[in-house]
Amino acid sequence: MTKASKEPVHIIGGGLAGSEAAWQLAQAGIPVTLHEMRPLRETAAHKTDGYAELVCSNSFRSDDKDHNAVGLLHEEMRRLRSLVMQSADANQVPAGGALAVDRDGFSAAVTAALASQPLITLERGEIAVPPDEWDSVIIATGPLTSPDLAVSIAQRTGERALAFFDAIAPIVHRDSIDMEQAWFQSRYDKVGPGGTGADYINCPMSREQYDAFVDALIAGDKTDFKDWEASTPYFDGCLPIEVMAERGRETLRHGPMKPFGLTNPRAPDVKPYAVVQLRQDNKLGTLFNMVGFQTKLKYAAQADIFRAIPGLQNAEFARLGGLHRNTFLNSPKLLDPVLRLKANPKWRFAGQITGCEGYVESAAIGLLAARFAAAERRGETVTPPPPTTAHGALLAHITGGHIDAIDPGPPSFQPMNINFGLFPPLAEPASYDKEDARKYGRGSAKNLAKKTAMSQRALADLAAWSVPQADAAE
């Protein structure tokens, strides 16, 4: 090992991206100092001092590696020995076709793993400006980067950070839900990891109840924005429920309140006009979160409006919804293909601050940043994963697109969840089974076959890319 490889890589931020990055570097034999400012300085959303705390949903979304891009990303991370996925799998709770976790157990598992790794030094305290003598830094401070560090980043980049609002859904005590009106069922009875096909609590609404609910959302008392926040856009994948309602009366029942694939066992011949779903939030099954119900309503309005939902009239809330301001870089312009800041290559960025969206996406970019930093420490060629993989497709979105070279107006780069639209197209159309065509329809069968082929290609290409990475860590 060279002298340079004995110097620690400094990681700022103990969220999912920073925790994953620290783990990956240590597994590669590189010492790490992981800096986390909590609890000495709190954020607007975190409640604990644990590493990899989940501040919004407890769901890692679909775990279907064959037909869903995020499920494919899960599988790639597992094959790359991800700490985040290892901890998620060990702390899963029933959630139909999704991978959801007991949030406290998940954070505790990540925290314990980091603390037990001798190459990782955990330091508490805010880093406002990374010292110049730190020759390798990964900034993984997430969407809630401290103001002082944000100023340092802005000074180095010469760019004004972009921002959007991210909202938090309420959590309800299970024993306060009226199961004489609600029922357990997963959409289309789908069975997922740790689930039974009846993993969500469903609260039905008639058309009259739905219309009254939409009216209440639109009229409800909402959090006021400060002047400097007024022009900040939302991320479309995490819109507040009332903002969706304002976009059209039918928006909610074709979004988080869609009734499709659900049958009320007490009235099987009467299809509900809309359905509110709640998903288990902890391993004990005592807490359920309201799926898709991120909100900027004030607390009193939330309690009144949400208790008008059938089955929730006596709801006791463990946490009401909230809203926080997120910041992210114009990464395609500011970062190079291996996540280094062009204006200061000592700094790498990882996680949501780069413009990816979602828990696993953030952790995946932390994983890549660490592997790039490890290869650099060892004097090896840094090779990004192929764009045909989920990791490579996400990286390409962050570092390769949406550069507004001509238009002097606001940049168009926006946060993105992993999806098959980010992957290069297949060289040839995927063949599909005739039986699937009869069962699902020709278009659906073709789409399923395409996703399956893209997933198979991704995992094959990941294996070819990861072999030298794995060998280097031995």
Secondary structure, 3 states (H helix, E strand, C coil): CCHHHHCCEEEECCCHHHHHHHHHHHHCCCCEEEEECCCCCCCCCCCCCCCCCCCCCCEEEECCCCCCHHHHHHHHHHHCCCHHHHHHHHCEECCCCEEEECHHHHHHHHHHHHHHCCCEEEEECCCCCCCCCCCCEEECCHHHCCHHHHHHHHHHHCCCCEEEEEEECCEEEHHHCCCCCCEECCHHHCCCCCCCCCCEEEEEECHHHHHHHHHHHHHCCECCCCHHHCCCCECHHHCCHHHHHHCCCCCHHHCCCCCCCCCCCCCCCCCCCEEEEEEECCCCCCEEEECCCCCCECHHHHHHHHCCCCCCCCCCEEECCEEEEEEECCHHHHECCCCEECCEEEEEECHHHHCECCHHHHHHHHHHHHHHHHHHHCCCCCCCCCCCCHHHHHHHHHHHCCCCCCCCCCCCCCCECCCHHHCCCCCCCCCCCHHHHHHHCHHHHHHHHHHHHHHHHHHHHHHHHHHHHHHHHC
